[in-house]
Amino acid sequence: MTDSALNAVILLTIIDTLGFVPTFKKAYYYPFEEKLSFFIIMIVKDIFTIIALEEYSLTTLLFPITLDVTSIAFIVMVFIRRKVTSATS
């Protein structure tokens, strides 16, 4: 469907990020039901992936960096929601 590797990575990144939206939504309403260890492991995995790359380019970095940014945003959101939810209870 794509004529270049970069376009394929962009498409993959968009699809994967959109697929993460239901997880964000659920965690927003039920922050205590999420196990954050999975997302921490994903961040560490992606950091090792980036370190192991032989060549750095938008094509090789876009997906793992996007995964890290969304995972970090998710963890921060869950911590904030846990704090807010605990304070109002």
N, CA, C and O atoms as a printed pandas DataFrame, in Angstrom:
     atom_number atom_name residue_name chain_id  residue_number  x_coord  y_coord  z_coord
0              1         N          MET        A               1    0.819   -1.211    0.000
1              2        CA          MET        A               1    0.000    0.000    0.000
2              3         C          MET        A               1    0.855    1.265    0.000
3              4         O          MET        A               1    0.406    2.324   -0.438
4              5         N          THR        A               2    2.072    1.153    0.486
5              6        CA          THR        A               2    2.915    2.349    0.530
6              7         C          THR        A               2    4.077    2.158   -0.421
7              8         O          THR        A               2    4.480    1.037   -0.731
8              9         N          ASP        A               3    4.603    3.278   -0.873
9             10        CA          ASP        A               3    5.709    3.211   -1.817
10            11         C          ASP        A               3    7.065    3.480   -1.167
11            12         O          ASP        A               3    8.097    3.474   -1.839
12            13         N          SER        A               4    7.052    3.711    0.122
13            14        CA          SER        A               4    8.330    3.931    0.812
14            15         C          SER        A               4    8.259    3.406    2.235
15            16         O          SER        A               4    7.181    3.259    2.809
16            17         N          ALA        A               5    9.416    3.130    2.784
17            18        CA          ALA        A               5    9.485    2.637    4.164
18            19         C          ALA        A               5    8.975    3.688    5.143
19            20         O          ALA        A               5    8.297    3.353    6.115
20            21         N          LEU        A               6    9.291    4.943    4.898
21            22        CA          LEU        A               6    8.849    6.007    5.802
22            23         C          LEU        A               6    7.327    6.090    5.830
23            24         O          LEU        A               6    6.733    6.223    6.900
24            25         N          ASN        A               7    6.697    6.013    4.672
25            26        CA          ASN        A               7    5.230    6.055    4.648
26            27         C          ASN        A               7    4.629    4.874    5.406
27            28         O          ASN        A               7    3.617    5.022    6.091
28            29         N          ALA        A               8    5.249    3.709    5.283
29            30        CA          ALA        A               8    4.768    2.531    6.016
30            31         C          ALA        A               8    4.904    2.730    7.519
31            32         O          ALA        A               8    4.003    2.368    8.276
32            33         N          VAL        A               9    6.013    3.298    7.955
33            34        CA          VAL        A               9    6.231    3.547    9.385
34            35         C          VAL        A               9    5.254    4.598    9.894
35            36         O          VAL        A               9    4.727    4.471   10.999
36            37         N          ILE        A              10    5.013    5.616    9.112
37            38        CA          ILE        A              10    4.041    6.649    9.509
38            39         C          ILE        A              10    2.656    6.027    9.661
39            40         O          ILE        A              10    1.964    6.281   10.647
40            41         N          LEU        A              11    2.255    5.222    8.698
41            42        CA          LEU        A              11    0.953    4.559    8.762
42            43         C          LEU        A              11    0.865    3.634    9.974
43            44         O          LEU        A              11   -0.133    3.648   10.694
44            45         N          LEU        A              12    1.891    2.843   10.197
45            46        CA          LEU        A              12    1.938    1.945   11.354
46            47         C          LEU        A              12    1.843    2.731   12.658
47            48         O          LEU        A              12    1.121    2.336   13.573
48            49         N          THR        A              13    2.564    3.829   12.742
49            50        CA          THR        A              13    2.580    4.645   13.951
50            51         C          THR        A              13    1.208    5.251   14.224
51            52         O          THR        A              13    0.750    5.268   15.366
52            53         N          ILE        A              14    0.559    5.742   13.186
53            54        CA          ILE        A              14   -0.780    6.322   13.349
54            55         C          ILE        A              14   -1.768    5.252   13.809
55            56         O          ILE        A              14   -2.540    5.475   14.742
56            57         N          ILE        A              15   -1.742    4.092   13.155
57            58        CA          ILE        A              15   -2.662    3.013   13.509
58            59         C          ILE        A              15   -2.427    2.536   14.940
59            60         O          ILE        A              15   -3.379    2.331   15.693
60            61         N          ASP        A              16   -1.162    2.359   15.314
61            62        CA          ASP        A              16   -0.856    1.893   16.661
62            63         C          ASP        A              16   -1.275    2.919   17.715
63            64         O          ASP        A              16   -1.795    2.552   18.769
64            65         N          THR        A              17   -1.052    4.189   17.434
65            66        CA          THR        A              17   -1.429    5.241   18.374
66            67         C          THR        A              17   -2.947    5.314   18.518
67            68         O          THR        A              17   -3.455    5.462   19.630
68            69         N          LEU        A              18   -3.669    5.213   17.413
69            70        CA          LEU        A              18   -5.133    5.209   17.489
70            71         C          LEU        A              18   -5.649    3.983   18.242
71            72         O          LEU        A              18   -6.661    4.054   18.938
72            73         N          GLY        A              19   -4.951    2.867   18.098
73            74        CA          GLY        A              19   -5.335    1.657   18.818
74            75         C          GLY        A              19   -5.138    1.775   20.321
75            76         O          GLY        A              19   -5.708    1.001   21.090
76            77         N          PHE        A              20   -4.335    2.739   20.738
77            78        CA          PHE        A              20   -4.058    2.958   22.156
78            79         C          PHE        A              20   -5.137    3.821   22.824
79            80         O          PHE        A              20   -5.218    3.872   24.051
80            81         N          VAL        A              21   -5.960    4.496   22.020
81            82        CA          VAL        A              21   -6.980    5.408   22.557
82            83         C          VAL        A              21   -7.944    4.716   23.518
83            84         O          VAL        A              21   -8.209    5.271   24.585
84            85         N          PRO        A              22   -8.488    3.526   23.203
85            86        CA          PRO        A              22   -9.386    2.878   24.175
86            87         C          PRO        A              22   -8.714    2.571   25.518
87            88         O          PRO        A              22   -9.361    2.623   26.563
88            89         N          THR        A              23   -7.431    2.256   25.487
89            90        CA          THR        A              23   -6.700    2.004   26.731
90            91         C          THR        A              23   -6.610    3.288   27.555
91            92         O          THR        A              23   -6.812    3.266   28.769
92            93         N          PHE        A              24   -6.305    4.413   26.890
93            94        CA          PHE        A              24   -6.277    5.703   27.574
94            95         C          PHE        A              24   -7.644    6.009   28.192
95            96         O          PHE        A              24   -7.742    6.433   29.343
96            97         N          LYS        A              25   -8.682    5.786   27.405
97            98        CA          LYS        A              25  -10.031    6.101   27.887
98            99         C          LYS        A              25  -10.392    5.273   29.114
99           100         O          LYS        A              25  -10.893    5.807   30.103
100          101         N          LYS        A              26  -10.137    3.975   29.049
101          102        CA          LYS        A              26  -10.447    3.104   30.189
102          103         C          LYS        A              26   -9.644    3.519   31.417
103          104         O          LYS        A              26  -10.188    3.599   32.519
104          105         N          ALA        A              27   -8.348    3.784   31.230
105          106        CA          ALA        A              27   -7.491    4.155   32.351
106          107         C          ALA        A              27   -7.884    5.503   32.940
107          108         O          ALA        A              27   -7.691    5.736   34.133
108          109         N          TYR        A              28   -8.423    6.377   32.130
109          110        CA          TYR        A              28   -8.866    7.673   32.642
110          111         C          TYR        A              28  -10.004    7.477   33.641
111          112         O          TYR        A              28  -10.022    8.101   34.702
112          113         N          TYR        A              29  -10.940    6.618   33.298
113          114        CA          TYR        A              29  -12.094    6.397   34.168
114          115         C          TYR        A              29  -11.831    5.394   35.291
115          116         O          TYR        A              29  -12.448    5.475   36.353
116          117         N          TYR        A              30  -10.918    4.450   35.059
117          118        CA          TYR        A              30  -10.599    3.416   36.048
118          119         C          TYR        A              30   -9.086    3.315   36.233
119          120         O          TYR        A              30   -8.492    2.298   35.874
120          121         N          PRO        A              31   -8.458    4.340   36.783
121          122        CA          PRO        A              31   -6.993    4.364   36.852
122          123         C          PRO        A              31   -6.377    3.299   37.752
123          124         O          PRO        A              31   -5.218    2.929   37.566
124          125         N          PHE        A              32   -7.125    2.809   38.710
125          126        CA          PHE        A              32   -6.560    1.807   39.615
126          127         C          PHE        A              32   -6.596    0.395   39.023
127          128         O          PHE        A              32   -6.038   -0.529   39.614
128          129         N          GLU        A              33   -7.228    0.219   37.895
129          130        CA          GLU        A              33   -7.294   -1.092   37.259
130          131         C          GLU        A              33   -6.122   -1.359   36.320
131          132         O          GLU        A              33   -6.002   -2.463   35.789
132          133         N          GLU        A              34   -5.269   -0.384   36.109
133          134        CA          GLU        A              34   -4.158   -0.542   35.173
134          135         C          GLU        A              34   -2.876   -0.960   35.891
135          136         O          GLU        A              34   -2.531   -0.421   36.943
136          137         N          LYS        A              35   -2.188   -1.919   35.309
137          138        CA          LYS        A              35   -0.870   -2.341   35.791
138          139         C          LYS        A              35    0.172   -1.554   34.992
139          140         O          LYS        A              35    0.330   -1.768   33.790
140          141         N          LEU        A              36    0.862   -0.668   35.646
141          142        CA          LEU        A              36    1.811    0.193   34.949
142          143         C          LEU        A              36    3.122   -0.505   34.628
143          144         O          LEU        A              36    3.902   -0.001   33.820
144          145         N          SER        A              37    3.381   -1.647   35.238
145          146        CA          SER        A              37    4.638   -2.355   34.980
146          147         C          SER        A              37    4.788   -2.709   33.500
147          148         O          SER        A              37    5.894   -2.652   32.962
148          149         N          PHE        A              38    3.689   -3.074   32.838
149          150        CA          PHE        A              38    3.744   -3.388   31.407
150          151         C          PHE        A              38    4.250   -2.201   30.602
151          152         O          PHE        A              38    5.077   -2.367   29.705
152          153         N          PHE        A              39    3.763   -1.008   30.912
153          154        CA          PHE        A              39    4.142    0.182   30.159
154          155         C          PHE        A              39    5.576    0.599   30.472
155          156         O          PHE        A              39    6.274    1.127   29.606
156          157         N          ILE        A              40    6.012    0.365   31.699
157          158        CA          ILE        A              40    7.404    0.640   32.059
158          159         C          ILE        A              40    8.334   -0.296   31.300
159          160         O          ILE        A              40    9.374    0.129   30.798
160          161         N          ILE        A              41    7.963   -1.562   31.216
161          162        CA          ILE        A              41    8.756   -2.528   30.453
162          163         C          ILE        A              41    8.804   -2.134   28.977
163          164         O          ILE        A              41    9.845   -2.266   28.333
164          165         N          MET        A              42    7.690   -1.652   28.442
165          166        CA          MET        A              42    7.672   -1.210   27.037
166          167         C          MET        A              42    8.619   -0.037   26.813
167          168         O          MET        A              42    9.299    0.020   25.789
168          169         N          ILE        A              43    8.672    0.886   27.747
169          170        CA          ILE        A              43    9.574    2.026   27.620
170          171         C          ILE        A              43   11.017    1.549   27.611
171          172         O          ILE        A              43   11.809    1.968   26.767
172          173         N          VAL        A              44   11.358    0.675   28.547
173          174        CA          VAL        A              44   12.726    0.143   28.617
174          175         C          VAL        A              44   13.069   -0.606   27.332
175          176         O          VAL        A              44   14.163   -0.448   26.790
176          177         N          LYS        A              45   12.131   -1.424   26.844
177          178        CA          LYS        A              45   12.347   -2.169   25.600
178          179         C          LYS        A              45   12.633   -1.228   24.436
179          180         O          LYS        A              45   13.550   -1.468   23.651
180          181         N          ASP        A              46   11.850   -0.162   24.324
181          182        CA          ASP        A              46   12.038    0.771   23.221
182          183         C          ASP        A              46   13.341    1.553   23.345
183          184         O          ASP        A              46   13.957    1.898   22.336
184          185         N          ILE        A              47   13.762    1.832   24.571
185          186        CA          ILE        A              47   15.057    2.495   24.760
186          187         C          ILE        A              47   16.179    1.585   24.269
187          188         O          ILE        A              47   17.097    2.043   23.588
188          189         N          PHE        A              48   16.110    0.299   24.611
189          190        CA          PHE        A              48   17.115   -0.645   24.111
190          191         C          PHE        A              48   17.038   -0.786   22.593
191          192         O          PHE        A              48   18.063   -0.930   21.926
192          193         N          THR        A              49   15.835   -0.745   22.054
193          194        CA          THR        A              49   15.668   -0.794   20.596
194          195         C          THR        A              49   16.374    0.378   19.938
195          196         O          THR        A              49   17.082    0.202   18.947
196          197         N          ILE        A              50   16.188    1.560   20.478
197          198        CA          ILE        A              50   16.819    2.757   19.922
198          199         C          ILE        A              50   18.333    2.674   20.043
199          200         O          ILE        A              50   19.049    3.019   19.103
200          201         N          ILE        A              51   18.824    2.221   21.183
201          202        CA          ILE        A              51   20.274    2.085   21.383
202          203         C          ILE        A              51   20.869    1.092   20.394
203          204         O          ILE        A              51   21.985    1.286   19.913
204          205         N          ALA        A              52   20.133    0.033   20.089
205          206        CA          ALA        A              52   20.650   -1.027   19.215
206          207         C          ALA        A              52   20.629   -0.669   17.729
207          208         O          ALA        A              52   21.207   -1.391   16.917
208          209         N          LEU        A              53   19.985    0.414   17.368
209          210        CA          LEU        A              53   19.912    0.783   15.958
210          211         C          LEU        A              53   21.287    1.119   15.401
211          212         O          LEU        A              53   22.098    1.771   16.058
212          213         N          GLU        A              54   21.532    0.667   14.192
213          214        CA          GLU        A              54   22.791    0.998   13.522
214          215         C          GLU        A              54   22.702    2.348   12.827
215          216         O          GLU        A              54   23.706    3.041   12.663
216          217         N          GLU        A              55   21.514    2.707   12.428
217          218        CA          GLU        A              55   21.311    3.962   11.701
218          219         C          GLU        A              55   20.125    4.696   12.304
219          220         O          GLU        A              55   19.071    4.105   12.541
220          221         N          TYR        A              56   20.304    5.979   12.548
221          222        CA          TYR        A              56   19.224    6.792   13.096
222          223         C          TYR        A              56   18.633    7.647   11.979
223          224         O          TYR        A              56   19.328    8.430   11.331
224          225         N          SER        A              57   17.350    7.476   11.778
225          226        CA          SER        A              57   16.619    8.279   10.803
226          227         C          SER        A              57   15.174    8.344   11.264
227          228         O          SER        A              57   14.778    7.668   12.213
228          229         N          LEU        A              58   14.403    9.159   10.587
229          230        CA          LEU        A              58   12.993    9.258   10.938
230          231         C          LEU        A              58   12.307    7.897   10.789
231          232         O          LEU        A              58   11.434    7.536   11.578
232          233         N          THR        A              59   12.718    7.156    9.767
233          234        CA          THR        A              59   12.129    5.839    9.520
234          235         C          THR        A              59   12.412    4.871   10.662
235          236         O          THR        A              59   11.536    4.086   11.027
236          237         N          THR        A              60   13.606    4.906   11.232
237          238        CA          THR        A              60   13.955    3.954   12.286
238          239         C          THR        A              60   13.553    4.429   13.682
239          240         O          THR        A              60   13.384    3.612   14.587
240          241         N          LEU        A              61   13.401    5.728   13.862
241          242        CA          LEU        A              61   13.133    6.257   15.200
242          243         C          LEU        A              61   11.676    6.594   15.478
243          244         O          LEU        A              61   11.262    6.610   16.637
244          245         N          LEU        A              62   10.893    6.864   14.445
245          246        CA          LEU        A              62    9.528    7.359   14.652
246          247         C          LEU        A              62    8.679    6.413   15.505
247          248         O          LEU        A              62    8.057    6.845   16.476
248          249         N          PHE        A              63    8.651    5.148   15.153
249          250        CA          PHE        A              63    7.786    4.204   15.876
250          251         C          PHE        A              63    8.206    4.006   17.333
251          252         O          PHE        A              63    7.365    4.170   18.217
252          253         N          PRO        A              64    9.473    3.658   17.631
253          254        CA          PRO        A              64    9.812    3.448   19.046
254          255         C          PRO        A              64    9.696    4.717   19.897
255          256         O          PRO        A              64    9.322    4.644   21.067
256          257         N          ILE        A              65   10.011    5.864   19.324
257          258        CA          ILE        A              65    9.886    7.110   20.098
258          259         C          ILE        A              65    8.412    7.415   20.360
259          260         O          ILE        A              65    8.054    7.846   21.457
260          261         N          THR        A              66    7.565    7.196   19.369
261          262        CA          THR        A              66    6.131    7.421   19.570
262          263         C          THR        A              66    5.578    6.488   20.641
263          264         O          THR        A              66    4.774    6.903   21.476
264          265         N          LEU        A              67    6.007    5.224   20.617
265          266        CA          LEU        A              67    5.574    4.286   21.662
266          267         C          LEU        A              67    6.013    4.764   23.039
267          268         O          LEU        A              67    5.241    4.696   23.995
268          269         N          ASP        A              68    7.246    5.246   23.145
269          270        CA          ASP        A              68    7.733    5.742   24.435
270          271         C          ASP        A              68    6.947    6.962   24.892
271          272         O          ASP        A              68    6.554    7.048   26.056
272          273         N          VAL        A              69    6.716    7.896   23.991
273          274        CA          VAL        A              69    5.987    9.119   24.354
274          275         C          VAL        A              69    4.563    8.774   24.799
275          276         O          VAL        A              69    4.084    9.306   25.800
276          277         N          THR        A              70    3.891    7.895   24.068
277          278        CA          THR        A              70    2.525    7.536   24.471
278          279         C          THR        A              70    2.511    6.750   25.786
279          280         O          THR        A              70    1.602    6.918   26.599
280          281         N          SER        A              71    3.504    5.903   25.992
281          282        CA          SER        A              71    3.578    5.151   27.255
282          283         C          SER        A              71    3.861    6.072   28.431
283          284         O          SER        A              71    3.263    5.925   29.496
284          285         N          ILE        A              72    4.765    7.017   28.243
285          286        CA          ILE        A              72    5.067    7.985   29.309
286          287         C          ILE        A              72    3.844    8.846   29.602
287          288         O          ILE        A              72    3.514    9.080   30.764
288          289         N          ALA        A              73    3.169    9.318   28.551
289          290        CA          ALA        A              73    1.954   10.115   28.747
290          291         C          ALA        A              73    0.887    9.301   29.475
291          292         O          ALA        A              73    0.170    9.822   30.329
292          293         N          PHE        A              74    0.793    8.033   29.131
293          294        CA          PHE        A              74   -0.180    7.150   29.775
294          295         C          PHE        A              74    0.125    7.008   31.261
295          296         O          PHE        A              74   -0.772    7.132   32.095
296          297         N          ILE        A              75    1.376    6.749   31.594
297          298        CA          ILE        A              75    1.771    6.578   32.992
298          299         C          ILE        A              75    1.506    7.850   33.791
299          300         O          ILE        A              75    0.982    7.791   34.904
300          301         N          VAL        A              76    1.864    8.992   33.226
301          302        CA          VAL        A              76    1.640   10.274   33.903
302          303         C          VAL        A              76    0.142   10.497   34.111
303          304         O          VAL        A              76   -0.286   10.902   35.191
304          305         N          MET        A              77   -0.650   10.231   33.072
305          306        CA          MET        A              77   -2.095   10.407   33.186
306          307         C          MET        A              77   -2.673    9.509   34.276
307          308         O          MET        A              77   -3.519    9.951   35.053
308          309         N          VAL        A              78   -2.230    8.257   34.343
309          310        CA          VAL        A              78   -2.741    7.335   35.359
310          311         C          VAL        A              78   -2.365    7.823   36.758
311          312         O          VAL        A              78   -3.195    7.792   37.666
312          313         N          PHE        A              79   -1.122    8.272   36.939
313          314        CA          PHE        A              79   -0.717    8.793   38.251
314          315         C          PHE        A              79   -1.554   10.002   38.650
315          316         O          PHE        A              79   -1.989   10.106   39.797
316          317         N          ILE        A              80   -1.779   10.906   37.718
317          318        CA          ILE        A              80   -2.588   12.094   38.017
318          319         C          ILE        A              80   -4.018   11.687   38.356
319          320         O          ILE        A              80   -4.584   12.172   39.335
320          321         N          ARG        A              81   -4.607   10.798   37.551
321          322        CA          ARG        A              81   -5.977   10.355   37.807
322          323         C          ARG        A              81   -6.091    9.612   39.134
323          324         O          ARG        A              81   -7.091    9.754   39.838
324          325         N          ARG        A              82   -5.083    8.825   39.480
325          326        CA          ARG        A              82   -5.103    8.136   40.778
326          327         C          ARG        A              82   -5.087    9.149   41.914
327          328         O          ARG        A              82   -5.807    9.004   42.901
328          329         N          LYS        A              83   -4.266   10.164   41.764
329          330        CA          LYS        A              83   -4.176   11.191   42.801
330          331         C          LYS        A              83   -5.485   11.962   42.922
331          332         O          LYS        A              83   -5.974   12.191   44.028
332          333         N          VAL        A              84   -6.041   12.353   41.810
333          334        CA          VAL        A              84   -7.302   13.113   41.811
334          335         C          VAL        A              84   -8.437   12.250   42.337
335          336         O          VAL        A              84   -9.249   12.712   43.138
336          337         N          THR        A              85   -8.499   11.009   41.896
337          338        CA          THR        A              85   -9.560   10.102   42.330
338          339         C          THR        A              85   -9.462    9.818   43.831
339          340         O          THR        A              85  -10.481    9.750   44.519
340          341         N          SER        A              86   -8.256    9.656   44.328
341          342        CA          SER        A              86   -8.071    9.402   45.771
342          343         C          SER        A              86   -8.443   10.625   46.585
343          344         O          SER        A              86   -8.997   10.504   47.677
344          345         N          ALA        A              87   -8.143   11.798   46.060
345          346        CA          ALA        A              87   -8.434   13.038   46.796
346          347         C          ALA        A              87   -9.913   13.312   46.882
347          348         O          ALA        A              87  -10.375   13.908   47.855
348          349         N          THR        A              88  -10.663   12.894   45.894
349          350        CA          THR        A              88  -12.106   13.163   45.900
350          351         C          THR        A              88  -12.905   12.089   46.623
351          352         O          THR        A              88  -14.095   12.270   46.879
352          353         N          SER        A              89  -12.270   10.983   46.952
353          354        CA          SER        A              89  -12.983    9.882   47.621
354          355         C          SER        A              89  -13.097   10.088   49.093
355          356         O          SER        A              89  -13.669    9.251   49.791
